[in-house]
Amino acid sequence: MSINNIKKEFPIFDEKIHNNDLVYLDSANSSQKPKIVLDRINDFYSKQFSNVGRSVHYLSVAATNMYENTRTSVQKYINAKDKNEIVFTKGATEALNLVANTLGQTVLEPGDEVIITELEHHSNYVPWHFLRKSKNIKINFAEINEDGEVPIENIEKLITEKTKVIAVTHLSNVTGAILPIKEITALAHSKNIIVVIDGCQGAPHLKLDMQDLDCDFYAISCHKMYGPTGLGVLYGKKKWLEKLPPYQGGGGMIREVKKDRITYGDLPNKYEAGTMATAQVIAFDQSIKFLETIGIENIMKHEKELIEYGQELLRKNNSVKLLGNPKDRGGVLSFTIEGVHPHDIATILDEDGVAIRAGHHCCQVLHDKLNIPASARASLGVYNTKDDLDKLNESINNCKKVFNI
Ligand SMILES: Cc1ncc(COP(=O)(O)O)c(C=O)c1O
């Protein structure tokens, strides 16, 4: 499968948007789905459907095996040491809530400190804020520099004897900055600090190796990885997942339930309470195959070329201001146009079939820091081309004409 001709694998690109070809530049929000993933969902529901992990009949055993196969595929894809370090959740948001909540119940004491950054998505801030309210922990924000990066020194200088957790994004969904998470982890571990990575934007675009990164937790959003919605992955080191308590109670996560006592199942069942997103998990195996067939190195090379091209185009476009200029960056181009609200930019671009996102992108702290209420964001996926970026630029020019800029 060649990355140069990949659009044909995605049925959505056969659709017309306001009579235009679709230029989809909103993959940081959610990516489109290739046919093999869509077919797998349909096949599973049509021919193979059953709940997993409960019944002994043929369909249930087969579905359980398929569900567990995806766990193994994810384990291999991210090079986790053990299959049981892979927990399925309903999204990265739930994965991060699971980590904050269970650490809050066991490891964190009132007065303890958690370091996050000004780049964080609300999913990696609000769960810690809950602990600020309920446990009186303190949250310290590592500052961005003028390029929209968080240098490791800005984290290091916040570390005190009370720091118990460093929770940071792998790749910013606004400035595109890639954080040096291997170095951050090494620094944190030298001081016995737990490392939690929000990998939502890292996982679709970067090569992942949990054993090399050595972080304690890594949260993944499957719908941004050409997979179904309603599914996330929490990678957690076995020593932590064994030690921490369950997050939700219900069927599937228990060993024994008596009137006076309850014991919990082994990993990973302990964290997978209730009926899981069975079809989504099974179809996600195809997303991993899709990524593997193209090859992450090819994806990284392709997206790097595009981001450089897009950056250059927008820099040359008068009155477009790019947010951040990180040296190590992923496929996100956030921008403002003076005098035009980002929602107006996105609405006018949409008329040309160009799908971008406008708003604060769930990063209000960052937008406050940049002194703007919102921004427009074009974000890349494997299917994008230089032609898409030319259309983005043309459409921005149409928008400027509407506003007499
Ligand atoms: C950086 C980042 N963190 C967390 C999330 C939340 O992920 P999910 O939709 O899987 O809950 C997103 C999604 O927009 C994100 O971009």
The ligand as a MOL file (V3000), in Angstrom:
LIG
                    3D

  0  0  0     0  0            999 V3000
M  V30 BEGIN CTAB
M  V30 COUNTS 16 16 0 0 0
M  V30 BEGIN ATOM
M  V30 1 C -3.9230 15.9230 23.1120 0
M  V30 2 C -5.2590 15.2650 23.3430 0
M  V30 3 N -5.5050 14.6790 24.5160 0
M  V30 4 C -6.6690 14.0550 24.7750 0
M  V30 5 C -7.6820 14.0050 23.8360 0
M  V30 6 C -8.9610 13.2680 24.1470 0
M  V30 7 O -9.0010 12.0280 23.4660 0
M  V30 8 P -10.3260 11.1400 23.3660 0
M  V30 9 O -11.1890 11.7750 22.3350 0
M  V30 10 O -9.8670 9.7830 22.9290 0
M  V30 11 O -10.9550 11.0880 24.6920 0
M  V30 12 C -7.4730 14.6260 22.5970 0
M  V30 13 C -8.5480 14.6370 21.5910 0
M  V30 14 O -8.8710 15.6570 21.0260 0
M  V30 15 C -6.2300 15.2610 22.3470 0
M  V30 16 O -5.9770 15.8620 21.1790 0
M  V30 END ATOM
M  V30 BEGIN BOND
M  V30 1 1 1 2
M  V30 2 1 2 3
M  V30 3 2 2 15
M  V30 4 2 3 4
M  V30 5 1 4 5
M  V30 6 1 5 6
M  V30 7 2 5 12
M  V30 8 1 6 7
M  V30 9 1 7 8
M  V30 10 2 8 9
M  V30 11 1 8 10
M  V30 12 1 8 11
M  V30 13 1 12 13
M  V30 14 1 12 15
M  V30 15 2 13 14
M  V30 16 1 15 16
M  V30 END BOND
M  V30 END CTAB
M  END
